[in-house]
Amino acid sequence: MPRKRVGAKALRHLGLPGAFVVVAVTGGPAIGRVTVEADERNPRPAEISYQFLPSS
């Protein structure tokens, strides 16, 4: 997936509960995203998902 597309996808999650955009430095370009959600199999622990650009 092209870098611009991944960065745009990550920014769409900005402001959603449990969704975080990852940047290398404050004000820098988005290099990935992290989400924290309840695990459907067990409501206590959270499931953490992440996606980073290959070049980061």
Secondary structure, DSSP 8 states (H G I E B T S, - for coil): --HHHHHHHHHHTTTSTTEEEEESSTT--EEEEEEEEEETTEEEEEEEEEEE-TT-
